[in-house]
Amino acid sequence: MCCPGTRPMVTRTVRAPMTKPPPPTGNLQKLPMCDKCGNGIVGTVVKARDKFRHPGCFVCTDCDINLKQKGYFFVEGQLYCETHARARTRPPEGHDLVTAFPSA
């Protein structure tokens, strides 16, 4: 040995870690598409009937008021607040329009 109390220097080659893409699977999930803006929804999804929307797109078609916790109505496939839904619907002759909320 050359010098007592010292260790020989050892070198070795090291490669940077490689990230492998996950293997493709047969059932890749598709993002739900927003019915209002047409973009894919990542995160919170609002579902009304068979339509999906971003929370920010869950608004009245006429006045853009957010319908969260306000109630919403479908008239001819469009979402409306109560005021604008009433304006778009007419009850049959001799009947009044009444809004009924189911009990919890």
Backbone torsions as a table, in degrees:
resi	resn	phi	psi	omega
1	MET	NA	153.5	-175.8
2	CYS	-79.2	-60.6	-176.6
3	CYS	-126.2	127.2	-179.1
4	PRO	-68.4	139.3	177.2
5	GLY	86.8	0.9	177.4
6	THR	-113.4	150.1	178.9
7	ARG	-99.9	150.9	177.4
8	PRO	-69.8	146.5	179.3
9	MET	-78.7	130.2	179.3
10	VAL	-118.5	133.7	176.4
11	THR	-117.1	148.0	174.5
12	ARG	-145.5	157.0	-177.9
13	THR	-90.8	132.4	179.8
14	VAL	-125.9	135.9	177.0
15	ARG	-99.9	149.2	176.3
16	ALA	-65.3	145.9	179.4
17	PRO	-63.5	144.4	-179.7
18	MET	-110.9	136.2	175.2
19	THR	-98.9	127.9	-180.0
20	LYS	-94.7	136.4	174.9
21	PRO	-67.0	146.7	179.1
22	PRO	-62.6	145.8	-179.7
23	PRO	-64.5	143.0	-179.7
24	PRO	-63.3	139.7	178.2
25	THR	-113.7	160.3	-177.1
26	GLY	-70.8	-29.2	-177.7
27	ASN	-116.6	73.6	174.2
28	LEU	-72.6	132.4	-179.1
29	GLN	-77.7	136.5	175.0
30	LYS	-95.3	147.1	176.8
31	LEU	-73.1	140.0	173.4
32	PRO	-67.4	145.3	-178.9
33	MET	-97.7	136.5	179.4
34	CYS	-71.7	128.4	-179.7
35	ASP	-66.9	-27.0	-177.7
36	LYS	-87.8	-54.3	-174.2
37	CYS	-97.2	-16.0	176.9
38	GLY	83.9	2.0	179.5
39	ASN	-91.7	157.7	176.3
40	GLY	-67.5	147.1	-177.5
41	ILE	-106.1	120.9	174.6
42	VAL	-112.8	130.0	179.9
43	GLY	98.0	-136.7	-175.9
44	THR	-68.8	132.1	-180.0
45	VAL	-121.6	134.5	173.0
46	VAL	-102.4	126.9	179.3
47	LYS	-116.3	123.1	175.7
48	ALA	-127.1	117.0	-170.3
49	ARG	55.4	-122.5	-179.0
50	ASP	-104.5	16.9	-177.9
51	LYS	-108.6	144.2	178.5
52	PHE	-113.7	143.2	177.2
53	ARG	-144.8	154.3	168.0
54	HIS	-66.5	152.0	175.9
55	PRO	-55.6	-35.9	179.1
56	GLY	-75.3	-16.0	179.2
57	CYS	-97.5	-0.6	-179.4
58	PHE	-84.3	73.3	-173.2
59	VAL	-132.0	162.2	176.6
60	CYS	-65.0	138.3	180.0
61	THR	-62.2	-33.4	-177.1
62	ASP	-87.1	-51.5	-170.4
63	CYS	-107.5	-2.1	179.3
64	ASP	61.8	18.6	174.9
65	ILE	-72.6	138.1	179.7
66	ASN	-69.1	132.3	-174.2
67	LEU	-91.3	2.4	179.6
68	LYS	-61.4	125.2	179.2
69	GLN	57.7	22.1	176.3
70	LYS	-113.2	-17.6	-173.2
71	GLY	92.0	148.8	179.9
72	TYR	-143.9	159.2	-177.4
73	PHE	-136.1	140.0	174.3
74	PHE	-97.4	125.9	173.3
75	VAL	-129.5	115.9	-178.0
76	GLU	51.6	42.8	175.0
77	GLY	80.8	0.4	179.7
78	GLN	-109.2	150.3	178.4
79	LEU	-89.4	136.5	178.9
80	TYR	-139.9	155.7	169.3
81	CYS	-75.5	170.9	-176.6
82	GLU	-60.3	-43.0	-178.7
83	THR	-58.0	-49.1	-176.5
84	HIS	-77.8	-26.7	174.3
85	ALA	-66.3	-42.8	177.9
86	ARG	-61.6	-38.3	-179.0
87	ALA	-67.2	-24.9	-177.1
88	ARG	-93.1	-14.8	-177.5
89	THR	-114.6	146.3	176.3
90	ARG	-127.1	128.7	177.8
91	PRO	-70.1	158.6	177.0
92	PRO	-58.7	155.2	-179.0
93	GLU	-51.1	129.4	178.1
94	GLY	87.8	0.5	179.7
95	HIS	-117.9	151.5	176.0
96	ASP	-104.2	149.4	176.4
97	LEU	-83.3	122.2	179.6
98	VAL	-125.7	133.6	176.9
99	THR	-92.7	127.0	178.6
100	ALA	-118.0	131.0	177.9
101	PHE	-107.0	129.0	178.9
102	PRO	-65.9	145.1	179.4
103	SER	-76.1	147.3	-175.5
104	ALA	-76.6	NA	NA
